[in-house]
Amino acid sequence: MKLIRYGEAGKEKTGIIHNDKRYDTSAFGEDYDERFFENDGFNRLSEFVKTSNLMQVSDDVRLGCPLGRPSKIVCIGLNYIDHARETNATPPAEPVIFMKSTTAIVGPNDNIMIPKDSVKTDWEVELAVVIGKKASYVDEAEAMDYVAGYVLHNDVSEREFQLERSGTWDKGKGCDTFAPIGPFMATADEIADPHNMRLWLKLNGKVMQDGNTSNFIFNIPFLIAYTSKFMTLLPGDIISTGTPAGVGLGMKPNLYLKPGDVVELGADGLGISAQKLVAYAKD
């Protein structure tokens, strides 16, 4: 099953994609959020779909993030050796964990707003894992049982805020619009092997990243088990698994995003998204 949320930002309705067509499921009466995942939402939604005459949704309608705002986005840094090397970082002995603010979440094709005073806004295509049930001190052998599905994520990053302003990486990761997610959430059964997925990103039509999750330093079961030692993961939470080489920080000279640029990204089985960069502006 592929889950979508669509419509005006902040007022999204729920839907699904079936045979490459979008359908409204708002009559189901629930958002795709923590409560949905923890209360057997997939099976109940599947039964609803089977017995309902669903209205088709136009492809022209805006897509939002396919998940109702999760309690947290946990990100894994430097999880590809090639990315660690391009940024002159030592490949980590244990996963690098940082948090990304949920207020950064936008739809898959919404604009990315360059923060006020930013000169080093960067891109990162990532596979993100959606947690399906409460997870605390999970055994690695059982960790995949906690996966509800997967989404495409652009972990947009401001490198000066992240690396030059002291403290944690979070400063450069949680700016407004810095988490475009989607276009849809694919349930776990839709993805044959999350450890062999191509993911790529283009900047203004030029390929910048072209990697594969087979090059993870730490695989998904390990990341879930490891993270659950330090915090409880709730249904609907996201673990973003890191980015392959090809980010602007790793280029010589460095290359950063500017207003008018367009990034396009995709991953096997998770569709394609595209975002235009715009200058900072107050609401």
Secondary structure, 3 states (H helix, E strand, C coil): CEEEEECCCCCCEEEEEECCEEEECHHHCCCCCHHHHHCCHHHHHHHHHHCCCCCEECCCCCECCCCCCCCCEEEEECCEHHHHHHCCCCCCCCCEEEEECHHHEECCCCCEECCCCCCCEECCEEEEEEECCCECCCCHHHHHHHEEEEEEEECCEEHHHHHCCCCCHHHHCCCCCCEEECCCEEEHHHCCCCCCCEEEEEECCEEEEEEEHHHECCCHHHHHHHHCCCCCECCCCEEECCCCCCCHHHCCCCCCCCCCCEEEEEECCCEEEEEEEECCCCC
